[in-house]
Amino acid sequence: MERGAAESEDLGGYADLLGEISRTGRLPRRDELDALRDLGERAAEEGRGLRELIGRYLGETRRLWGSLPGVARAAGPGERARTGDAVLAAVEAAVAALGEGHERAQRLAVRQEEAARREFVDDLLYGRSDLGRLAERAERFGLRLAGEHAVAVAEGPERFDDLHPVARRVERELLTRFGDRDVLIATKGGRLVCVAQGGRGGALDLFAQHARTTDPGGRGAHRVAVGRPHAGAGGVVTSYEEALSALELAAQLELADPVLYAADLLVFPVLLRDRAAMADLVHSVLGPLTEGRGGARPLLETIWACAATAYVNAEAARRLQVSVRTLSYRLARIKELTGYDPADGLQRYTLETAAMGARVLGWPDRPL
């Protein structure tokens, strides 16, 4: 008897509830269901699974069944069936309340974990927290910041969020391959971000591959930029900023490469650091192109196409959708107007550098 009383108390007075319902045939009251929801929530907080919780209550129902007052004292089969239906309806309501409370606690835990993860990602990418404390928090999310890490950033035609199909697929593929150590997938500012140990190769290349793979809905990143590897928590910030700068530079220069590495683009920030000097270069070298038929743009696009195809005239002409003869005429015209010969190595470099500056400065559509 003492054991039964202890179990009943442990289950929140469940035995007393079933006993009364078997006598009266009523349904559980709102306050009784609220108490069961609280019990379910508490069980989840204590780490007990929903299956274990429901099993305990159903086991208690079976243990009590034959001794329930309404069942034991039923006058006949009909009354016993009515009593049994009332008890089973109460059990159904009780189990639903327990499950609701358990799920409520789980949802709250997930939201709290998501909020903590989001805060950590913000602090990690922007360096807004004490670096020592940040390294400690990183362990919780699978990163050991003592080593070198690099950041890859993917952007697509639509914004990425944590529930985006591409984001979920990429995270699944990387965690399957590399586990949950030293790889972190997150979204930031509508972009998909991967923080991983090392630089080229491994997780970051796989990230670029899967981020750019179009899903059945036609969604996927159109470009991925990878920062250089740096050590420590501050190194993650540096690598992230390098990746963002690479994406910005690619947009400005209309680079066609789907995967960009900041290490390959180091020359561009150096050349573009002094905008006044670059504007002077563009004006001095390319200014005369405005005298060409149709203005400077057709000849400027010719320089861009030739540089992109390593001066393979047939391919450059195909990209420009002109004949090889027309391309040759344009190259001759560029030499005539600017005085720089695209066939000469040093002069070609000057033309290409000026053309790159023109893209960044928006010339000739915007005045210098």
C-alpha positions, -999 to +999 in steps of 0.1 A: +000+000+000+029+024+008+045+016-025+012+024-044+009+057-025+044+067-033+040+059-070+007+079-070+024+109-054+053+106-079+028+107-107+011+138-095-020+122-079-028+103-111-043+073-092-067+096-072-077+113-105-085+079-122-104+067-090-126+098-089-133+097-127-142+060-125-168+069-098-183+100-114-176+095-152-165+131-156-136+144-177-104+159-162-108+195-153-086+223-167-066+227-136-059+190-135-047+190-171-026+221-164-009+201-136-002+172-160+013+196-185+036+210-158+046+174-149+054+168-186+075+199-188+094+191-156+101+156-169+116+171-201+138+195-181+150+165-160+161+147-192+134+121-193+121+111-228+085+113-238+083+076-244+095+068-209+070+094-195+040+081-213+050+045-205+050+052-168+015+066-169+001+039-191+017+013-168+001+029-138-033+028-156-029-009-162-018-015-126-048+004-112-075-008-136-089-037-117-090-018-084-107+014-097-139+019-077-161+024-106-148-006-124-148-029-094-183-020-083-200-019-117-234-036-116-230-053-150-212-054-183-229-023-196-221-002-166-185-016-166-181-006-203-194+030-197-170+034-167-142+020-188-149+044-216-149+074-192-115+062-177-100+057-211-111+091-222-095+106-191-063+086-198-063+100-234-066+136-222-040+130-195-015+116-220-021+144-244-015+170-216+017+153-206+029+152-242+020+189-247+040+199-216+070+178-226+070+193-261+066+228-247+098+223-227+116+209-257+106+239-279+117+263-252+151+245-250+155+246-288+147+283-289+172+290-261+198+269-279+191+287-311+193+321-294+226+312-278+240+299-311+229+330-329+245+352-303+277+332-305+278+334-343+274+372-341+302+375-316+324+351-335+321+368-369+322+404-356+347+399-327+324+417-302+332+395-272+363+388-250+384+365-271+392+342-242+356+338-233+347+334-270+371+305-273+355+288-243+320+292-258+332+279-291+339+245-276+301+242-270+295+246-307+323+223-319+351+248-326+385+248-311+398+282-319+434+276-309+442+263-345+437+281-378+403+285-392+390+300-425+355+313-434+336+307-466+305+327-475+279+318-501+254+342-515+225+334-539+196+349-557+175+347-525+183+352-489+195+322-468+181+316-434+185+286-410+154+268-424+164+273-461+166+240-479+201+247-492+213+256-457+199+224-442+213+203-470+248+218-468+248+213-430+237+177-433+263+169-460+292+185-440+283+170-407+279+136-423+314+139-438+333+157-410+312+154-379+304+183-356+340+192-347+357+222-362+329+228-387+302+254-381+274+262-405+253+293-399+235+321-418+243+358-415+229+387-433+210+365-458+242+346-467+253+311-458+285+309-438+309+280-430+337+282-404+361+253-407+396+244-398+423+250-424+420+267-458+416+252-492+405+216-495+384+196-471+353+211-456+354+245-473+357+230-508+329+206-500+309+236-486+314+255-519+303+224-539+271+217-521+262+254-516+263+259-553+244+227-561+209+236-572+181+219-553+149+206-570+134+240-564+161+257-584+178+273-554+215+275-547+243+299-542+257+316-574+290+325-558+311+314-528+341+333-514+367+318-491+388+338-468+424+329-458+431+308-427+441+327-396+447+316-360+425+323-330+391+338-326+403+371-341+414+352-371+379+340-378+368+377-380+396+385-404+388+355-426+351+364-427+358+400-437+382+388-464+354+366-478+329+394-478+354+417-495+360+391-521+322+389-528+321+427-531+351+429-553+337+401-576+304+421-580+323+453-588+347+437-613+320+413-627+343+383-621+328+352-635+344+327-612+318+308-591+343+301-563+367+329-552+397+327-529+408+358-510+444+346-514+441+349-552+427+384-550+452+401-528+465+423-557+432+440-562+428+458-528+464+470-532+457+484-567+424+500-557+434+514-523+441+548-537+410+557-557+422+591-567+453+575-583+432+549-600+408+575-614+438+594-628+450+561-644+416+555-659+414+590-673+449+591-686+449+556-703+413+550-713+400+586-716+408+587-754+385+557-759+355+581-757+365+593-792+358+559-807+326+551-827+299+542-802+319+557-773+343+541-749+321+511-738+326+488-768+363+492-767+364+488-729+344+456-731+369+444-757+397+448-732+377+430-705+369+401-728+404+397-741+418+397-705+393+371-694+402+348-723+440+352-721+438+370-755+425+340-774+408+360-801+382+334-811+369+330-776+370+367-769+350+373-801+325+346-791+319+363-757+315+397-773+292+381-800+313+397-828+334+383-856+372+378-851+377+404-878+357+430-858+377+421-827+410+427-845+397+460-857+388+470-821+422+460-808+439+481-835+416+510-826+425+507-789+462+509-798+455+539-821+435+559-796+454+552-763+489+546-776+490+513-756+495+481-776+476+451-762+502+428-779+529+443-757+531+426-722+538+457-701+514+480-721+487+452-719+491+451-681+485+489-680+454+486-701+440+458-680+447+476-647+430+507-660+401+486-673+397+470-639+397+504-622+371+516-647+348+487-635+352+496-599+347+533-605+317+527-628+334+545-657+323+555-684+287+555-670+298+576-641+322+606-645+356+603-628 
